[in-house]
Amino acid sequence: MSGGPAITLKSQPIGSNSGNAAAAQQQQSANDAASGSSSQAASGAAGSTGTPAQEGTRQNSLQRIQQRKQKVFNLPEAQKLAKLSMYSACQFEGCRCTGWKTPQENRHRDVESSYCPEFTEECRNASCCHPLRSHIAHLTEISRASMDDLLGAIIDMENLFMSMQRVEDEDTKKVYLYLFRLLRQCVLTRQQAVIRGPLGDPPFESPCITKAVSSLVFYKYSHLNQTELQTMTEVAKTFLNFLNHYNFESPSARRADSTQTHEDASTYKINYTRWLVFCHVPAFCNSLRQFETSLVFGRTLLRTVFQSMSQQLKKKCVSERDRFPEDKRSIITQMPKFLEALRGELLKDDSPIWDPNYRPPNSFVMQQRKRHQEVNSMAAGASSSNIVSGVKRSIAGEPQHKRPKKDTVDRVSSENSDDLPTEVVLRAMNAVMESKTTNKAEILFPVNVSRDENVKAEEQKRAIEFHVVGNSLTKPVDKQTILWLLGLQLVFAHQLPEMPREYISQLVFDTKHKTLALIKENQPIGGICFRPFPSQGFTEIVFCAVTMAEQVKGYGTHLMNHLKDYSIQRGIKHLLTFADCDAIGYFKKQGFSKDIKLARPVYAGYIKEYDSATLMHCELHPSIVNTQFIAGRLEKLNHAKYSFIFILKFVRLVIRNQSEILKELIAQRHNEVQKVRAGLTCFKEGLPSIPVESIPGLREIGWKPQMRPARASRPLEESSDPEKLATSFASVLQSVRQHTTAWPFLRPVTAAEVPDYYDHIKYPMDLKTMGERLKRGYYQNRRLFMADMARIFSNCRFYNSPDTEYYRCANSLERYFQTKMRELGLWDK
């Protein structure tokens, strides 16, 4: 996909005497006001990827753009109208001029300064020659806010035009041209700029990068103490901030990379175009809606740019270390460790942080939310004090009516606040509904007897059945299916007399087509023949008919609802069909519309086109179970109302049954966390006590150890990284095994060798058993490890007399063990 041509343009191409000429006319004044700001902002001088000077340049550029807008907003109304007239179509009947042109003698004068043309001055365009008032006749009654919005879009459009002249990359230039034309058309039509096309709508992946990074913090660092966890959280936020301001390479700059495949290059080109359109350009063109990179992209984009981005981030951390305050330099220190952990999870195909259903425990989420609230409250206090003292923190010239963007921290906390997956709630609702099916006490929809209720009752009694059938050339087709297909062929031929019978037979028995059959008394009485296109994301409906004797009973609506549910279950969210004049009313009742929201390249060449028929489209919502609806009310609703009604009824059901649903959720959660663990054996072995945190299962249910002051003599405290602690234990154990006096303790004592050994030693221990316990993760802290090692030596001295070789080996090996533990800072005796 190319950055420019692949985007479907909704507006007509701009003529040379309209958009481009008008933009060129204002280029000099824009240069004076923005002075290169748009080109720097558009060409990608992102703050987090450059030097401090570049950061300042970008901020200054954005500030100059806002100052220019504020200057235009403060102009007298006559000058504002003059500015708008240059981009407004002439209202004189029959005139096709799309913008007023300044008379020849005033071509070099700027309406943004002191020049204010008279409303009687004629347009320079030879095909127009109408006065200025003809271009603004439709603008005199609009509000000031609407006028400022239009002026802001015009300035954004002029900045895009200048950027388009200066940028060298062809892919980027095509995107700027598309956005320029889009804004130009929006100014002409006075409509909000909406980007539609095959690029799709944000977010583009699930989970997003922000959610995955938040999950990584819990997954890798939740065992740390409060201070260390807070540091890693700050590191994660620093990384996300860097990503949101990162300047991505253009696809042409990456062509020299020999490691990327053609598919990788194509995918990156799509994501680069999305980033320009939805994230980067809106940063300096606030007429377009802006999205943060980390909230709309996911694993695919991050994998592609991670290597180069992490290298730049590491260099930036090194170069700006001295600019950080002392209490924040731990962020710089921990950044390489965080990047390495994130890189590992990016490369793992089964990493849990990229699972859309992965959620940190409630306790972790609540803890993070509380910390964010404390930070926000402190920030709010500081902000209020600044307001009292008269200090304004906003960018100079920023419009007052623009809502400030929320901080990334709020977005992260909102991402994590949804701690219950939708599937869990729906599963609980299903359990509640099933428990009430015996008494029929729960009524989801208003009580009104309708055809749909009768159809649903017939289906429950199995008086009618719905089956998806089709022909096959690769496996045998049973006799019943063939008979149903023959019956459906007759139904379609009888109900669609203008359709050739040969054509009907060809499609019904085609292996790529399927038919949803309505069966009554083992005979097909209706059906929908369709062909799914999973790669394109839509299904084409070819035939839809019900026998004359069975019409006006609600069968047609129920058939369509079954097809919608069938499509949703297979990941298809769009239905397309060509409807003749007699069928348009039926399809409208089923939520179809003539407004096709799919881009034409998605379905062109796939769907069969018919003369004298109207293409209609229905967009499906993946959360809606269509067969649960009653059609009486929905027949009069279009697709938007259809979805809205469902949401209202769904909310009403949740409120009505909230106690039952909460009980079911608690029961499900209880079953999930209820896990029987083996009892502790350490007390039988002689230990008087163990740390609370070493009890298996405590950490899984959200328990956290209390804060304890760090001790310099014990760098690998129980609250440190368990993996690092286990590595240290393995190193000590290996050294002890290789010692010359370790030979008596390498394996368990057998009763065959020493018959009375277990009469005296109740709790035996040896180095082999310790190695097995280490592999199972038994040693959660140093005290358990030291206790088992001490038991080896105490058992030996208890059973053997002091003058034996075994006794002397125990003493020698114990001293060596203590020395190794002291070297690692694990011994404080």
C-alpha positions, 0 to 999 in steps of 0.5 A: 500500500502506498502512502498516498494513492492507496488512501480513498479520497472522498473529496474531488481533486482540487483545481489549480485555480482553487486550492493550490493557487490560494495556498500559494497566495498565502504562502508569503504570509504563512512564511512570516508567521510560521517561518519554517515551523510547519516543515519542521513539524511535518518532516518529523523533527520529533522532540524525543529523538533529537538534540535539545536544540532540535526539541526546542526548535520543534516546540518553538515551531508548534508555538509559532503555529498557535500564535499565528492562529491566535493572531488570525482569531483576533482579526476584525470580522471583515478580515476574517471573512476576507481570509475565508473567501479565498477558500469559499466557493462563489455562491452566484448561480452557475459560477464554479469558482472555488475561491476568491482571488485578490485583484491584481494590484493587491496580490502581494498584500496580506489579509492577515496584517493590515489589508482588508479588501472591500466586499465589492472588489471583484474576483481576479478569476476570469471565469468568476469576476463576482464581488467578494460578497458572493463568496461569503454570502453563506458565512455571515450568519455562522458563529464566531467559534465555527468561523475560528474552526474554519480559519484554523483548518485553513492555516493547517492547510497552508502549513501542509501545502508548504510542508509538501513543497519542502519534504523530499520523501515521495510517500510522505508527500503523497500523505500530505497531499491527501490531507491537504485535499481533505482539509480543502474539501472540508473548508468548502463544505464546512464539515468536520475532517473525517479520515476514511479508507482502507487504512482503517480506524484506530486502534489498529492492534490489540493490545496496544503498546501502552497496555502491553508495557503496563502488563510488562511492569507487573509481569516482570517487576511486581515482586520488587519493593515499593520504591523499586517498582515505582522506579520501573513504572517511571522507566515505562512511562519514559519509554512510552513518552519517547515512543509517542514523540519518535520520528519514524523512518520513511519506507524509502529510507528502510529499503536498504535494509536487506533483512526485511521481507517484501511483506514486512516492507508492505506492512511497515508502509501501511503503519507508517502512513497510519502514523503520519495521518493519525499521530504525527501530522495532527500534532501541528494540524489540530483540525485533525484528530490526534491519537498517541502512537502507543495507544493505537499501535501494537506489537507489529509496529514496535517489533519493526522499529524497536532495534533502532528506537532502543539504540537512540533511547540509550544514546539519549539517556547517556547524553542527557544523564547530567540534565536529570536530577539526582533522584531521577537518575535511577530511571537512566540506570534502569532503562537498558534493563527495561529495554532488554526485558521488553525486547525478550517479550517482543520476540517470544510468540507466547508472551502473556503481555501481548495476550488481549485477555491478560490482566494484572491482579486487582490488587496491583491495579488498585495500587497503581491507580492509588499512586496515580491519584496521589501524583495527580492530586499533587499536580492539581495542588501545584496547578491551583497555586499557579492559577492563583498567582496568575501563572498560565501554563498553557502554550501561548496563543492556544485557543481557549475552547480546545480541551487539553490532552490527558497525560499518558499516566491517566491513559495507562490507569484507564487501560488497567482499570478495566480489570474484568474482561468482557468474556468474564462478564458475559459468561456470568450473565449467561450463567444467571440467565440459564439459572432463570430459564425454568421459571421464565422470570427474566424478560430482556425486552418489552412485552409485546407479542410479535412475529419474532417471538413466535419464530423463536418459540418455534425454533426452541420447540424444533419446529423449524431449524437453521442449517448452513449447507454447501456443496464440496468437491473434496469430501463426500456430501451426505444425501440430506444436504443434496436434497436440501440444496435441491429444495433451496434451488426450487425456492429461489427459482420460484421466488426470483422468477427474473433470475435464470434458473441455470445461474441459480443452480450454478451458485447454489451448488458452487463450492465457494458459496454456502446457503443458510437453510430454513428447514420446516418438517424436513423441507427447506422453506427459505434460505440465504445463499451467500459467499464469504470473503474472509480475507476481505472481511465481508460476506456477499449475499447472493439470494434471499427468499422465503416461500410465499406460503410462509411469508409475513411470519418473521422467518426472513428477519430471523434468517438474516439474524442467524446469518449475522451471528454466523458471520460474527463467529467467523470474524466477518463484520460486514455484509454486502448485497445488490438489492433490486427495488422490491428488496430494498425495503426488506434489507433496510429493516435488517439494518442495511444502508445505501451508505457504503462504509467499506472502501471500494478497493476492498470489495471491487472485483470480488462481489458480483455486480447486477444491473438495475440493483442497489448496493447495500451494506450492513456493519456488524457489531461483534458484541451483539447476538442478533438472534436474541432481538425482537424485530417489532421495534427494530424494523423501524431503526437504521443500523446506528439506532439498532446498535444504540437500542441494544446498548440501552437494553444491555445496560438495563439488564445488567442493572436489573441483575447486578446482584446475581451477576456479581455473585456469579463473578465472585464464584467464578473468581473463587474457583479460579484462585482456589488452588490446593497446595501441598502443606509446608514440610519445613516445620517437620524438618526442625525449622522453628519459623519461616518468613511469611513471604515464603508461603506458596500462593501468597504472592499469586493472590496479591499479597505484598511484603511490608517495606523494610529498610535496606541492609548494606550487608545483605544486597540479595534480600528476600524481596530481591529478584527471585531469578537472581537469588536462585542463580546465586544459590545454584552457584553456591551449591555447585561450589560446595559440591566440587569441594574436596570434603563434600563427598560424604554429602553428595547423595542421600544415605541409604538404609543398606549402607547404614542400617540404623541411620534413620533410627537416629536421623528423623530429617535427613538432607543431602546436596542432591536433594537440595539441588532438586528443591532448587529446581522446583523453586523451593528456596524463595529466600536465603533462610530456607537455603541456609537451613537445609545446608545447616541440617546436612552438617548437624545431622553428620555431627549428631550421628558421627563422633568427633574423631571420625573423617565424616565429622571433620568433613562436615566442619570443613565444608561448613566453613567453606559454605559460609565463606561463599555465602559471605562473598555474595553478601548472603551471610550476616552472622 
